[in-house]
Amino acid sequence: MSERVTQQQLNFVFQRYVDSLVELGVSVEGLSLISGDKVNGNSFKLRHKDGKRPVGVDSDGFLGWTKREAYDTLQTICRTIGDVA
């Protein structure tokens, strides 16, 4: 079983994602992390207030159903951005 992820850890990796985009010159204004609740059918997502598609995710911004899934997805995106840069 994998280690439990805290909200603080998830926020940290989200900030890492944002910082990676800024380094590439991508606008992050209006970008936010939407917390999920698997019990109520709400997934963790990335959203732009202006409706733009966030870098590295599908058009819905889906990251996962749990903090662990969202954390792992953001970690993978950050590693990929780092490889591209």
Summary of the structure (lengths in Angstrom):
residues: 85
radius of gyration: 12.4
end to end distance: 32.9
largest distance: 38.1
contacts: 216
relative contact order: 0.23
helix: 45%
strand: 16%
